[in-house]
Amino acid sequence: MSLKVYKASAGSGKTFKLALEYITLALITDNPKAFTHILAVTFTNKATAEMKERILTQLYKLANNIPDRDFQSQLMATTGQTAETLQERAGRVLETIVHDFDHFRVETIDSFFQSMLSNLAYDLGLTHNFRVSLETNEAIARSVERMLLAAGVKQRSLARLTKTILDYMQEQIDADEGWMISKDLQKFSQMNLFAEEYLQHEKEIEAALQDETSLRKAKNSLTKLRNEAKQKLVELARQALQVLQNLPVGSTPRTFTGYGKLLLWVQALIDGKCHIGLDDVVDSTGLKDALKDKPLQMLSSKKVHSPENLAYAKQLIDAMNTLECERKQKAPALLTFQLILKSWTPLMLLSTIGKGVTDLCDETGTFMLAKTTDLFNKMVNKEDASFIFERAGITFHHVLIDEFQDTSRQQWGIFKELLLENMANNEECMIVGDVKQSIYRWRSGDWKILKDIADERKRVNRADVIEMKDNYRSDRVIVNFNNTFFTAIREALDEKNTVEKYDDQHLIKQIYEDVEQIPHKEKEQGFVRLAFTKEKSMTNEVMNDLYRQIVRLHEDFHVGYNEMMIIVRKNSEGADLVNYFSTNFPDIPVSSNEAFFLDASTSVNLIIAAMRYLTIDEELLKGKGQKQAFNQTCVAEVYCRQTLQWIWGDTPEAKLRTEQMMQTLHEKKQQWINLPLYELCKQLMRLFELPEAEKGGEADGIGQSAYLFSFLDYVLEYLNEHASDVPAFLDYLDQTLHKKQVIMNEGDAIQILTVHKSKGLEKHTVFVPFCNWAMEKVYDDDNLWCVTKGLPEPLNALPAYPINCHTKNGIQESVFAANYNAEILMKRIDAFNELYVAFTRPRHNLFVWSFQPGKDSKKSIYPLIKEFMNPGSLLKEEEKPKQTRKKKGEPEAIEKVWEEKLFGNSPVEGDRPAYQEEDAATEVYRPETPFDTEHTPKLEIHLQRIAQLADFQQSNRAKEFIAEKMAEVQAETDPDFDELLQSEIQAKQQKQQEYIDEGKLIHKLFSYIRTADDIETAGKRLWNEACISDPKKLKRLCDLVRKRITQPNIGPWFTPDWQVFAECSLLLPQPDGSFHELRPDRVMTREGETVVIDYKFGAFRPEHEEQVRAYMRVLTQMNYPNVRGYLFYGYKGQVCEVIQG
C-alpha cells in the first residue's frame, strides 16, 4: 500500500474518484464497520455534503441493483469482488452507516480538529463544557480595551506596558495618524495574531521580548541609524531645493521643462518620502532625455535659449542626478529602518494582546478555533505522534484528503504524521488536488505542498502520482477554448514575470504544464463568447449586455434561470448586480448569499429602529442630554412610521393601522424594554405583523422571511456569548449588521457567486461580466511577515517582523524587496488561478466581458485577455484609450467599441430535468435514491404569527402560594410526601441563601468601583481576595454591574468629577461617651452638591428609607451642602429618591 496523489484538473471527476476509493476501502473486507476507520476530509460544508451524498447514493445503487455500470465495473476491478458480493456488502455497510452515522467520518478539516480538541480537552486543561469560538475579532477588541485600561494603573508590573503604549501613541501622532490607537491595534491584531506566520515564530518573539535591555538598545540603534540617514538625504534635498529656487534673472519655472515635477519630487524627499525615485515623477520623453545630460532639451522653447538658462539647466540636471544617486544609495537602508520601526511597537503589544485573548478564553470557557492547528502541530512535533492520535481517539487506517492544494503548512504538519503512521502500517491513503485551483492562499492555503509532493514522487520514479487529464464536465468547445487560452496566456505571463524579475523559476509554466485536458464528451458542441474593449468605465454597458444575453438564452434556447451562474471577484460586484437587476429588470430572478445582507432588509431595520426607540430613557429627555436623546427618538420614530407606511400603503385604513402600532409601541415602552432580547424581537414582529406584511403588504414583497429567520438566528447566536442587553446588542449590530449574510433559497433564479464560492460548482451557462480584477492588489494595511535570519544587527533583534508591503512605504527598495517580489508573484498566480476556476465552471456556455479598469490596468487580468485577443501586447506600453462620448440615438457601446471572439456555432440549449418541463408539470419526480437532494423541489418557508396565549408573568408569591396548596393536597393523600416536602423546602432555602450571597458579592463589587472604568479592576480584586472562584459567575456579575452603571439615571454617579467615599464610617458621639457608627455605601461630593446612596438587593421595605434619612441628617449636620439621598436596588436597576423628613 502507498500514498496515492491524484492531480485532478477541473471537471476531471475527482468526487467520483474519491467516492470510488472510499467505497473500495469500505467493501474490500467483509467487515461492515470498516468505514469507521476511514477519514475523508475536505474544506467546505458544501463539498462535504456532496461527497457524503455521492457515497451514500452509490452504496444504495449497489445494494438495490440499480444500474451504474461505469462505477460498478471500476469497483469490481479495484476490489476483486463479484457483483453479488458487492451488492450484499453494500447493503450491510449502508445499514450500518445509517445506524451509526456519527462514525461516518466525511467532514471538513475544521470539524476534524474540533473533534480532536474535544477528545483532548482533559489533557489540555479545558473544562468539560468548553465552547469553540470563531469570534476572534470580538475577543481581540476586548483584549485591546483591557490592555489600554490597565496601562493607566500605577503598578510596577505595568510600567513597561504603559511606556510602550505611550511610545506608540507618540509614533502615531508623529506620523499624523492621531493618538486614538485602539482601532489601529485591533486591526493590526486581527490581521496578525492568528496568522500562521506569526504563530510559527510566536515563542521566539516572546522570548526576544523578555530581554528588555537588548530590545531598547536595538531600537535606539535603529532610530539613530534612521535619523542619520534621513538627515543626510534631507540635507542633499535642501541643497537641490536651493538650486531649484535660484532661477536665473528673467526666468520663470515655465522656462524649464518639468520644473514643477522636479520641485514636488525634491519636496517629497525633504518630507521623508525617500521611496519616490526620479523615474517615478519623470513621465515625458523630453524630460527623460534632458536628465541624460542634455541641458538644451531642458529649456521649454527656443525663445528662452540663453547662456544663463543653459548653464542653469546643466546645474539643475547635475543636482537632480546627484540627488537621485544619493537617494538610491541611502534609500534601501533608510526604508528598512523605517519599515522595521513602524512595526516594532505594535509587535511588542501583540504578545500582550494575545495573552489577553487567552485570559478571556479561560474566563469564558472557550477555545479559539484559529489556534487549534497551531496547538496540535506543536503537540505532534513535541511528542510522539502515535501517542497524541491515540489520546485523541483517532483510529483511522485510511485518510483521504480532498482539495489538498488549499491545505496550510500547519494542517499539513498534522496530516503528514497521520499519513506516515498509516503508511508505515501498510495502509492506503490518498490526496487529491490541483495547484491550478489554489485560490485560498489568504486563508493560509499553500499550493507548494502539493507541488513539492508530486515533484518528489516523480523524481524517485514512484508510480503513485496519477494525472486525471479527462474532462467530464464541459463540452468539447469549452475544453478546447480553455486549452488554447491558458496555454497562450501561460507563455505570455511567464515571459512578463521573467522580464520584470519576479520569477526566475518559471512557476507559472510549471503549474500550468498540465493545463491541456482531453474532452470526454464526443459531441462537438459548446459555446464561448469573449467580449473585449480598451475603454474604461463600461460597467453599465456590460450589465445591459448581460441582461440581453440572459433573456436571449432563456427565451430562444430554453435555458432555465437556475441553470445560469454569474461569477464575480468581489462581494460588492455581486451586490451591484443584485441591485441593478432588482431596479431595472425585476423580471430576472437572481439569488446570491454573498450579495444579500441583513442591513438591506426593511423588516429587520424596522425592528432595530423600534428597539432604538425603546432604549431611549424618558428621564434622559429631561436631562442634560435631552437634545441628543430627542433627536434619536425622532429619527427612530420617523423611520418606523415611514417604513410601516411603505409596507402597508397610504390608504386611510393603512394610516390608522400605522398609528395604532406606534401608539402600542409607546404604551408598551417601559414593559417591553425589560423583556429578554429574543422575546422582545418576537413581540415587535407580532406588533408590526411582519409575516402578514410579507403576504399582503403592498411594497414589502416576498422574501422577508429569509431575512427575519436569519436575524433571529443571529440574535440567538449573540445570546450564546452575551447577556440579554438591548443597548449592547444594538452596539454589536452597528459593527456587524452590514457583514451578516442571508442564506437565500436558490429556487428558479440565477446564482451570483464570487470565484471562491463557485469553486467545486458547475452550471449549464456561466457569465463572467467583470473579467478585469486586480492581480497585484496591495492594501494600505497589508503585512508581509519577513524573517530576519541572516540580517546584521540591529535588524535581527526580533526573529520576524510584520512589514507593511504597500509600495508607498518603499518595501520594494528595502532589504525585504525579495519578500515583496515573491508576494507579488504569488498574487499573480492567485489571480491567474481564479481566472482558471471561473472559466472551468460551465458545462455548455461561457460568456466573458473584459474592459480596462479605472486605474492600474497593467496590474489586472485585463492585459491577459488583451494578450489573447491581440497577441504580443502584454509587454508593450499601455495605450491610452480614446475618450468617446455617446451621442443621443447611437447604439449601445457594446455594439460600437467591443471586439468579440466566438467559439462554437451557437449557444447550447437548456437541459432542465423532465419534471420541470411544461408538458410534464403534473408528473411527480421520483429520484433514483433517497439521497438525491439536487432534484428535490425546494419548499418555501414563511414566518407565521401565533397569537400570544398569556399576557402576564407569574409572580414569585403566586408560585409559592400555588406550590403550598398543591403540597397540602398531596400530603393528605400521600403519607410519604412530608419527606419530599421537607427536601423541597431545604432546596428553596438554599436557593434563597445563594440569592443573598450573590447580592453581597455585587454589593462588594460596587464598593470597589469609583468610576465606570473600574469594573474590570474591581472584578480582579474580588477574584484575588478569593471572594469568588467561578470565572463565569464573576463575568456575569461584572456584566450586571456594567449594565446597571450604563443606565442613564445611574451613570452620572460614576463619572470622574465626583469625590467618592465608599464604605466610610460616620461616628456619632453618644451621651454615655460611646460612639454610634453609621456606614453609608457611597457618599459623593462635588462643588455645591452631596449625594448619599445605599445599595439594596432585596424587596423594598420602609426601614430602607429611614436608614438613608439617618445618613442625610448626619451629613447635613457635618455642613455638607445640598444633601440628597437615594436607594439603588441592584437586581432590578431601580432608583428611589429619599426625601429628608
BATILUM-833229 format. One record per residue (C-alpha): z, y, x. Coordinates in steps of 0.001 Angstrom, whole numbers, plus 500000, padded with zeros to 6 digits. Layout:
REM residues N
ZYX/...
REM end
This chain:
REM residues 1141
500000500000500000/499412503605501153/499188507220500123/496027507967498167/494742511527498479/492239512488495790/490214515651496433/489367516371492808/486931519226492224/486778520935488832/485743518666485959/485831515509488106/488157513611485773/491457513848487626/493525513444484423/491568510267483704/492254509075487255/495979509891487016/496288508058483691/494423505075485156/496698504983488209/499857505310486087/498853502549483660/497739500332486540/501194500583488115/502860500048484729/500787496943483777/500248495265487132/503539493411486661/504906491557483651/507973493829483529/507645496216480534/510163498549482183/508127499050485338/507199502529484069/510811503663484604/510148503522488368/507078505767488203/507323509540488598/504330511685487671/504730515367488483/502571518319487564/503095522075487455/502801523267483839/504141522131480483/500616522041479098/499402519730481880/502469517530481360/501774517232477630/498103516421478316/498983513696480828/501568512136478508/499099512196475634/496381510598477763/498675507772478972/500061507014475509/496593507161473939/495127504696476428/498098502338476034/497685502470472245/493975501709472510/494609498799474830/497380497402472635/495286497686469446/491978496606470995/490269499963470290/487095500049472429/487140502273475521/485019500183477845/484943502535480816/488731502763481029/489317499086480260/486789497846482803/488274500014485574/491792498897484619/490788495251484783/489317495863488254/492427497661489596/494986495215488120/493037491961488351/494204491053484836/492222489814481854/491651491917478726/494023489708476710/496812490046479275/496384493814479438/496474494026475628/499712492072475442/501371494022478272/500201497386476950/501819496651473569/505158495814475181/505084498802477562/504179501187474737/507018499891472574/509461500189475491/508363503776476209/508815504777472566/512334503324472528/513260504633476000/511359507895476141/513871509575478483/512704507278481279/509039508116480686/509106510499483651/505955512551483356/507302516059483880/506953519429485562/508230519934489061/510939522286487737/512153519591485319/512348517102488180/514513519426490269/516713520243487275/517367516538486726/518291516188490414/520616519163490052/522333517614487025/522865514317488820/524259516040491914/526399518566490022/529686516978491087/528664516811494758/527591520446494650/530853521604493091/529247522651489806/531089522449486508/530121519696484081/528737522246481625/526808524417484107/523572526052482972/520336526521484896/519305530164484684/515833531643485001/517018535260484664/517070536194488339/516275539863487689/519289540419485448/521628538728487921/520230540869490733/520670544058488703/524325543228488007/524926542322491649/523443545624492838/525595547507490328/528738545743491525/527891546395495159/527353550114494601/530623550383492648/532512548561495388/531160550925498029/533474553696496887/536637551599497176/538755552563500188/539227549184501837/538643548318505472/536593545269504495/534197547512502556/533850550268505155/530745548764506721/529119548251503323/529855551841502331/528346553160505557/525211551015505138/524699552269501589/525192555891502655/522713555364505504/520167554001503059/520670556926500698/520118559343503595/516975557477504656/515604557703501117/516389561427500968/514680561991504341/511623560160503005/511579562403499878/512297559410497653/515593560637496206/519147559380496566/519183557103493489/518815553808495308/519800551368492567/516295550707491249/514813550556494740/517364547949495787/516801545973492599/513042545880493118/513410545011496807/515831542183495959/513687540849493121/510752540551495486/512609539058498446/515946537450497566/514393534226496259/511207534406498303/510589531190500195/510055533104503444/513496534743503173/515233531519502202/513764529842505300/515400532446507566/518440533291505416/521031531586507622/519567533061510810/519516536552509309/523109536244508065/524208535043511490/522493538001513171/524101540414510696/527561539279511786/527078540839515235/527668544421514127/527759545856517660/524405544367518698/522793545446515454/524000549017515776/522778549119519366/519359547711518382/518936550148515506/519916553118517639/517440551988520289/514659551621517707/515448555035516243/515388556631519689/512080554995520606/510571556055517296/511730559656517645/510479559921521231/507051558504520392/506795560647517285/507847563793519165/505197563273521858/502474562738519293/503578565735517241/503545567931520366/499965566927521088/499054567520517456/500600571012517580/498545571781520678/495433570667518801/496523572828515873/496700575852518162/493128575160519250/492081574992515611/493830578247514788/492461580198517776/488988580758516361/486570582946518325/486367586567517270/483997586977514347/484047583255513447/485485581605510338/486337577984509529/482919577678507900/481295578329511245/482195574815512394/481203571550510716/484137569565509337/486708572175510380/488747571718507199/488900567929507561/489987568202511173/492695570672510183/494001568312507491/493997565397509940/495981567291512570/498465568454509941/498867564834508750/499773563763512304/502322566579512516/503805565253509257/504227561824510867/501220560032509321/500079558521512572/498226555659510870/495431558065509888/492750557970512560/489944560412513280/487393557946511873/489285557907508573/488556561604507932/485105561914509510/482552560701506985/479499562876507665/476919561807510256/476713565307511742/480428565496512473/480443561959513913/477635562899516311/479313566198517202/482521564424518211/480468562364520656/480452565407522962/477599567171521163/479068570646520580/475798572097519312/475983569884516220/479482571186515608/478015574543514583/477180574756510920/473902576690511309/471620578332513871/472888581751512815/476235581068514458/474832579800517757/476534581839520435/478089581096523829/481574581798522468/481177579446519495/479555576778521621/482411576925524158/484969576777521333/483175573801519785/483367571944523088/487059572820523408/487669571642519841/485834568350520448/487837567722523608/491105568489521800/490297566190518877/489156563300521064/492179563687523346/494481563671520345/492779560602518879/493003558804522218/496732559532522417/497194558526518790/495551555164519420/497839554558522384/501068555603520713/500416554573517099/500962550789517463/504468551183518895/505373554116516661/504148552377513491/506004549208514474/509271551126514909/508771552881511566/507975549677509672/510997547821511061/513373550721510403/512036551083506861/513078547502506073/516203547412508249/518844548814505913/517706547140502654/517535543842504553/521176544318505625/522120544891501973/520034541946500743/522582539479502071/525411541244500206/523358541297497009/522655537578497402/526360536835497739/526986538940494638/524475536851492684/526225533689493879/529598535082492729/528133535920489319/526764532389489012/530168530935489912/531862533136487326/529441532241484540/528916528583485436/525191528986486110/522809527993488867/519593529828489667/516540527637489279/514870529624492063/517456528259494535/517064524556493705/514162523747496024/515802525559498935/519090523755498279/517555520266498103/515246520931501033/518224521796503232/520169518793501943/517304516405502666/516835517831506163/520555517827506934/521482514370505683/519844511002505215/517146511426502549/517756507932501143/521411508760500507/520532512030498760/517985510353496482/520402507553495714/523156510013494811/520674511867492590/519880508659490721/516256508599491905/514903505045491848/511173505731491776/508882503310493580/505711505270492888/505181509023492931/502046510677491520/501681514414492144/499066516455490283/497764519933491250/499073519351494739/497342522452496108/499961524546494286/502917522855496000/505144525111498081/506379524286501574/509923523717500353/508797521494497473/506682519502499889/509669519119502201/511455517178499444/508492515202498119/507382514250501634/510681512435502211/510371510693498842/506786509617499604/507692508388503080/510619506455501610/508351504657499144/505516504106501618/507994502532504061/508789500037501289/505054499290500913/504840501090497560/501802503052496429/501854506833495940/499164509304495011/498474513028495257/495643514836493517/494482518357494216/491669520733495056/492045523551497559/489282525480495757/491527525731492686/494576527063494521/495400530316492688/499203530290492638/499981531491496158/502029534339494620/504336531570493379/504671530174496921/501878527610496468/500394526658499859/496956525015499765/497099524421503534/499461521471502932/496749519571501058/494060520618503530/496139519520506513/496967516147504920/493324515457504087/492091516563507525/494710514456509311/493850511381507237/490158511817508059/490878512308511759/492641508989512135/489928507219510069/492178506278507186/490248505177504082/492622506674501552/491087510181501259/488885509951498175/486495512745497215/485735512975493498/482265514520493513/481043513800489961/481394516496487308/482047515031483852/482822518335482140/479847520676482430/476160520394481618/473661519964484439/472521523603484350/476085524891484809/476888522405487586/473673523270489441/474312527005488978/477812526701490485/476452524598493353/473860527256494138/476158530239493574/479169529122495597/477091527685498422/475275531002498829/478338533201498489/480371530905500765/477999531626503628/477917535381502973/481698535728502631/482252533640505753/479959535958507681/481779539011506290/485174537577507307/483881536803510793/482280540220511332/485431542014510151/487552539742512410/489659538319509613/488658534684510061/487663533058513333/488318529568511937/485725529835509111/488276528818506481/486031529709503536/483378527375504894/485901524598505392/487443524979501929/484083525084500151/482292522459502226/482609520027499291/481723522550496576/478491520851495550/479035518391492709/476913515713491085/476332516359487362/477319513270485384/475547514294482187/471939513132482163/470526515604479628/469014518719481194/470884521373479203/473381524182479616/473072527953479825/474263530671482219/473712534405481764/474705536631484666/474539540397483956/474988542842486830/474819546617487315/475586549083490092/477001551522487524/480701552305487172/482928552599484075/480946550158481976/483922548604480164/482911549727476669/479288548671477173/480444545225478319/482723544787475295/479917545839472958/477562543310474514/480322540674474461/480596541223470698/476835540834470274/476785537570472216/479725536168470215/478020536973466902/474725535510468136/476329532256469287/478391531886466125/475597532643463657/472483531342465431/473901528491467494/476837527451465241/479433527741467997/482870527897466403/485238530682467382/487772528116468575/485109526715470910/484923530015472811/487178531364475550/487292534783477222/488686534765480761/490164537922482300/492018538587485519/494882540757484201/497037540751481081/496145544389480490/492458543453480205/493342540841477603/495376543390475642/492451545845475790/490115543212474373/492504542321471561/492886545997470682/489111546549470903/488237543687468570/491040544380466083/489981548053465868/486187547821465933/485375544260464895/488268542848462840/485935540109461561/486108538431465012/489351536398465241/490952536459468686/494091534787469982/495971535476473180/499538534603474100/499208536954477065/497981539908475010/500401539741472054/503768541262472900/506789541880470701/506575545646471072/503215545526469222/504853544196466040/505509546601463187/508183544347461723/510072543916464999/510002547644465731/511285548310462204/514281546010462776/515024547651466127/514795551157464656/517208550161461878/519631548761464465/519482552055466372/520229553912463157/523257551700462506/524709552114466015/524947555920465870/528577556657465008/529265559198462266/532045560709464414/529539561428467159/527551563562464718/530559565883464515/531464565946468208/530041567444471370/527017565143471416/526099565923467832/522672567385468693/521540564320470621/523063561947468051/521430563882465226/518034563680466931/518409559952467491/519417559439463865/516435561431462615/513976559599464830/515253556182463765/515364557106460092/511914558715460069/510406555715461844/511951553350459271/510642555400456355/507143555746457774/506925552072458654/508096550965455213/505564553308453620/502857551879455882/503819548328454865/504258548815451128/501827551644450440/502060555143448983/502375554392445286/505353555733443260/506745552178442995/506450551708446763/508144555051447454/511007554102445143/511370550756446935/511477552549450311/514170554951449097/516270552103447734/516040550242451038/517029553298453072/519906554056450703/521196550493451073/520889550769454870/523021553929454830/525641552487452471/525997549261454460/526171551030457816/529874550544458514/529852546967457228/526721545718458972/527370547214462398/530299544775462751/528187541733461891/527201539228464601/523894540181466160/521851537290464776/523299537748461281/522525541472461429/518882540734462227/518631538423459229/520295540974456960/517764543615457997/514905541203457387/516276540498453917/516729544194453208/513174545131454224/511740541985452571/509667541316455675/508480537839454712/507273539228451368/505694542150453213/503575539692455160/502373538018451997/501957541046449781/502095544224451807/499048546470451815/498751547045455545/501038544694457440/498683541749457303/499129538107458068/500651537270461431/504047538972461441/505817535640461000/504910534706464575/506434537964465829/509586537552463730/510113533939464773/509680534930468414/512064537857468009/514778535640466522/514236533148469334/514756535908471896/517925537024470062/519349533503470348/518260533326473982/520085536609474621/523246535365472886/523329532292475142/524319534501478069/525621537731476496/528161538915473961/527088539822470443/526944543536471174/524250545528469350/524114548573471710/523955546303474749/521196544285473085/519212547452472417/519560548454476076/518326544992477038/515301545363474746/514444548738476295/513922546928479592/512313543701478402/510641544101474990/507259545027476434/507318541831478525/508179539410475696/505106537392474745/504456535913471323/503144532368471022/500300532533468531/498652529648466680/495123529355468049/493514528292464793/489814529129464475/489975532013466936/488578532930470332/491135532386473067/491683535210475547/493332533924478721/493930535041482262/492334532971485018/495722531482485863/496397530322482296/492858528969481879/493270526541484763/493041522960483548/491378524000480271/487769523748479148/485731525214476298/482236524915474885/481462528532475828/483202530778478332/482861534566478744/483917536411481907/483479540072480904/485121541892483840/483990539953486894/484856542666489401/488528542060490154/490145543066493423/490020540771496435/492379542698498712/494732544442496303/497931545519498066/500584547301496012/502906550027497301/505970547763497363/504319544555498628/506165542989501551/504999540577504205/507651538518505998/506988538698509739/508807536535512287/509920538346515446/509964535346517778/508173536342520970/508611540091520433/510555542103523041/513939543721522465/514964545544520350/512176544433517971/513647540913517772/517164541980516791/516651540155513489/514665536910513222/512328538203510486/511568541416508610/510032542099505187/507337544517506383/505669546755503813/501996545776504015/500382548748502306/497817550368504597/499362553811504042/502258552625506221/499931551602509048/500669547896509334/497044547267510358/497658549118513648/501167547798514382/502217544646516225/502132542991512804/498370543524512476/497683539798512875/500048539023509980/498308541661507873/494837540312508668/495953536792507806/497335538061504488/494078539856503651/492156536660504377/494495534727502060/493958537322499328/490212536963499681/490489533199499411/492731533574496333/490206535849494621/487311533544495518/489242530564494144/489905532500490924/486162533016490600/485597529280491083/488189528407488432/486658530837485922/483089529620486462/484004525928486113/485744526127482708/482675525877480371/481112522681479129/477851524204477915/477553528022478099/478718530629480630/478339534413480256/479319536749483122/479289540552483417/479877542395486688/479831546139487287/481064548339490092/484817549034489823/486080552598489850/487298552504493459/487418550192496482/484339548337495273/483931546762498720/487319545093498269/486435543435494962/484490540446493637/481651542803492702/479896542667496136/479809538849495920/477998538968492581/475714541634494030/475005539411497055/473915536610494737/471690538952492748/470375540743495863/470792538524498958/471669540335502179/473544543214500540/477126542155501319/477305543649504833/475330546784504054/476850550181503293/477576550542499594/475087552902497988/476437555470495581/475212554819492040/473219557485490302/475131559184487553/473176558656484357/474085560265481089/473021558523477900/471107560746475524/471534560615471808/469415557905470266/468985555955473519/469588552170473510/472851550728474790/473358550819478565/473320547019478707/469585547134477916/468864550003480302/470694549626483617/471660545956483826/469986543198485819/470052539717484328/469665536216485706/469313533386483211/469771529705483961/468681527275481267/466363527753478337/468818528879475651/472500528589474730/473688525137473690/474665524717470046/478233524173468950/479916520768468997/482616521230466358/484285517996465142/482874516450461983/485932517267459893/485244520977460418/481634520896459184/480919522342455760/479345519144454461/482483517243455451/485034519762454210/486562517318451764/486725514481454286/490125513738455790/490033513462459572/491725510304460822/492463510259464551/491997507046466520/495573507093467759/498858508664466599/498912510686469825/495737512688469157/497054516240468806/493861518064469782/492120517472466457/495182517552464234/494916520530461840/497488523198462640/499943524150459898/500549527786459075/504267528587459117/505725531626457391/509225533004457018/510848532560453648/513673534725452380/516501532812450719/518982534662448547/522432535071450078/524870532849448238/528072534661449220/528635538318449955/532173538118451265/534139536740454192/537300534790453518/540418536398454949/542916534525457114/545621534864454446/543297533356451852/542541530451454165/546260529902454801/547083530069451071/544422527502450190/545459525250453079/549115525353451985/548248524490448364/545985521654449489/548777520381451722/551276520389448856/548918518377446647/548190515942449471/551885515495450278/552637514489446681/550060511688446776/550316510562450428/553766509716451863/552442509802455440/550996513245455050/554146515039456289/553410513942459864/549852515196459602/551078518480458150/553565518861460985/550830518346463623/548626520920461881/551483523422461842/552015522870465564/548305523362466239/548362526556464225/551394527835466101/549711527016469411/546629528960468362/548758531944467351/550502531815470727/547132531773472515/546136534798470464/549329536617471530/548930535631475207/545361536839475238/546464540167473746/548956540531476611/546190539928479163/543957542576477554/546940544929477455/547467544405481207/543751544871481844/543808548248480073/546839549301482090/544807548878485335/541924550992484121/541734554726484775/538004555256484122/535200553099482733/534126552294486301/537398550411486965/536744547419484703/535399545069487382/538131546058489829/540796545572487149/539391542137486340/539577541135490005/543170542371490181/544046540256487158/542436537274488884/544136537898492241/547530538180490570/546950534704489085/547290536062485555/544163534162484580/542399531153486098/539356530722483856/536389532847485087/534635532553481731/537703533797479902/538068536673482370/534441537672481836/534931537527478060/537992539771478250/536243542241480551/533236542305478211/535564543039475263/537256545861477165/533870547256478206/532690547126474610/535775548990473413/535573551626476139/531940552338475292/532856553160471692/532141556863471050/535661557533469783/537328555809472742/535005556505475667/536201560124476173/539663558787477070/538267557019480129/536440559856481862/537437561091485359/538602564524484206/541967563178482925/545142562759484923/546395559352483809/549950557938483749/549736554241482852/552875552262482047/555144555048483374/558752555229482166/560321558159480307/564095558223480888/566246559855478203/569898560642479134/572435559335476622/575874560809475732/577602557915477497/575808558716480748/573296555875480494/569545556251480146/567234555072477384/563799554046478644/560532554682476802/557319553211478296/554109554507476694/550965552532477592/548844555535478574/549576559262478863/546694561584479779/546772565254480603/544270567920481427/544239571691481068/545967572575477774/545849569068476358/548084565948476291/547260562570474743/549542559520474436/548052556135473490/549713552852472622/547688549605472648/548247547079469873/546698543634469378/548097542583466040/548051543866462475/549196547392461585/552876547938460991/554669551238460106/557007550942463108/553971551315465385/553628554934464246/557319555616464721/557089554324468284/554245556735469136/556049559632467425/559043558993469714/556752559294472758/555251562503471356/558673564105470773/559817563380474325/556602564722475852/556887567875473750/560486568348474950/559159567979478501/556917571005477791/553623569113477784/551154571221475721/549307570164472549/550598566605472389/548513564203470287/549226560527469701/547028557527468860/547358553848468093/544499551783469520/544042548276468005/542181546454470775/540798543440468909/539323545465466061/538480548556468071/540236550790465521/541840554108466408/544580555621464229/545811559130464903/549589559559464564/550801562823463036/554005564136464587/556726564404461908/
REM end
